[in-house]
Amino acid sequence: MPTLNPDSDRTIIVGAGSIGIRHRRVLESLGSRVVTVSRRPEAGDFDSLAQAVIALEPTYVVLATETERHLESLEDLATTNYTGRVLLEKPILDRPGLIPELPFESVSIGYHLRFHPAVQALRAALSGHRVLSAQLRYGQFLPDWRPSRDYRTTVTTGPGGGVLLELSHELDLVNWLLGPSTAICGLTSNTRTFDMEREDLAVGLLGLADGGIISFELNCLDRVQNRTMKVTTAESLFELDLIAGSLAINGEVITAGPVERDDTFAAMHIAVLQGDPRLCSVEEALALLDLIEDLRAS
């Protein structure tokens, strides 16, 4: 994997929560010089984005604020005269909306699972196949997501949370791997297992343009973490296991794991800096929000 140079590769990360900390660790391991902007003085190097831009003259900016502050963060960055590449954490917004015209060279959305080796292998293997059906499931007990924090203080439990937004990686993979999908029906529930504002369980059916049907379940209830996708075509059964990091085709393991989570983040950051077309675009991320809204409405 390419490495960065702290003299020429300078990154500002806005947000010092768990995801901001991960971005900093990964980018520093790649060789970038990194500073953090946070409203909490004890957590960041700067409390003002404008001051950080002046001091560092960044070549890259990562926006890892709360989802409901993403638009504000983009607009704040636009006022600093920064015009380089931007990575905005997923999901792009907390509800369907518009992103104004921005002065940046590029804006990519942080769906890092596109850079998982088994996902890449599945995308290549599916080329030329018509998908007939697929089933996805992701479940993990909410207090285990960020073990060092009280789950009640995380974005997951607030107005910008809920499993459809927080676990939207799976829906992004549907659209990126299998083709644009539309909502057939959805059902969400707040089971009151946790103190959270939005759904902790979501199930639904999605349709593909050529007739394929996809079912999914997303939850923050399962005591044992599981994350799988099964895809059926006329020729093959593809089985992706993102916990094991493996892909099997007709029972034969093609790609074996596990894969370190930081490795997919590192690959995504390098992709942003190289202008890789596999990145999630603003348009794709906004379409994903519309899909989520349709599932909630149905």
Buried (B, 14 or more C-beta within 10 A) or exposed (E): EEEBEEEEBBBBBBBBBBBBBBBBBBBBEBBBBBBBBBEEEEBBBBEBBBEBBEBBEBBBBBBBBBBBBBBEBBEBBBEBEBEBBBBBBBBBBBBBEEBEEBEBEBBBBBBBBBBBBBBBBBBEBBEEBEBBBBBBBBBBBBEEBBEEEEBEEBBBBBBBBBBBBBBBBBBBBBBBBBBBBEBBEBEBBBEEBBEBEBBBBBBBBBBBEEEBBBBBBBBBBBEEEBBBBBBBBEEBEBBBBBBBBBBBBEEEEBBEBEBEBBBBBBBBBBBBBEEBEBBBBBEBBBBBBEBBBBBBEE
